[in-house]
């Protein structure tokens, strides 16, 4: 399955997931869902350490701790190769394309 199709499936599962009450719980849920989608649909073995810049393997990985900013109010901002993820203190997730700043999730 192509990355765009897997990303759409990730967003579908994320939207169907039960709401959570904290940013940390939402980040954990987001990572678990993404790994499930990639394990099931990518056909690409997960590396213990995600590949660095310029060494892509075709698999999507959850945000790494060193790409995570914790705000004083309990919110989180996480960066992946192509996305900025904003999670408010109550666990509401928004995902933006890093190049265009377009919100991709939720699609309201």
N, C-alpha and C positions, 0 to 999 in steps of 0.2 A: 504494500500500500504506500502511496506517495506521502511525503511529509504533510502536505496541505490537507489530505484526507485524514491522516492521523490526528492532526491538530483539530480538525472539525469534530472528530470523535471524542477527543479530550474535552473540548468545550461542551459537548453534549452530555458527557458523563459528569463533568463538574457542575453543570446546571441541574442535573438530576440528584446530585448528592445532598444529603441532609445539611441544613444550615448549621454552622458552628458558632460558638460564642466568643472566640478569641482569634487574634491574628495568628498566633503560633499554631493553633489547632488547624486553622484554614491553610496555612503554609504546609503543614504536614500532610493534610488531606490532598492538597494540590499535587504534592510530590508523589504520593502513593498512586493517585489516579494516572498521572503521566507515566509512571513506570509500568503500571498495568497495561496501558494502551501500547506503549513501546514494546513490552515483552510479548504481547499478543499479536501485534500487527506490523511491527517494523522488520522482523527477521534479522535484526542486528543485535549481536550479543552485547550486553551491557558491560562496559569497562569499569573496573574498580575505581579508577580515577578518570573522570571525563576528559576527552581530548582537549588539548589547548587550542588557542587561536591558530588557524591555518592547518590544523590536523583534524579535520572533521571526519566522522565515521558514518554520518547519515542518521544517527539516532538523536532524539531530543532528550535532554537531561533536565532535571529540576534545578532550580537556582542553587548555587553553592553558597556556603556561609560567607565567603569573602566577597560576595556580590549582593549582600543583604545589608540594608540600612534600617536600624531600629530607631523609631522616632520616640520622643519623650512621652507622647500621649498613648503609646502602645501600638501604633500603626507600624506597618512594615512596607518597605519598598525593596523589591528584589529585581535584579537584572539578569537576563539570560542573553544569549547571542542575539536574538531578534526581538525580544520583548521586555517591557517594563511592567512589573506586576505590583499593583498597589493593593494592600490589604488594610482595611480600617480596623480600629481596636475591637470592633464587634464581629470581625471575621468576614466582612463583605469583600469580595475579590473583584478587581477590575484588571484587565490585561490590555496593554497598549502595544501597538507595533512601534518599535524604537525608531525606525526611519521616518515614518509618516505621522507618528503620534496619534494615529487613529485607534479608537477603542475597538477592540475585537471581541471582548467579553466583559460583561454580558451584552448580548445583542438585543437591546430593548428598543 
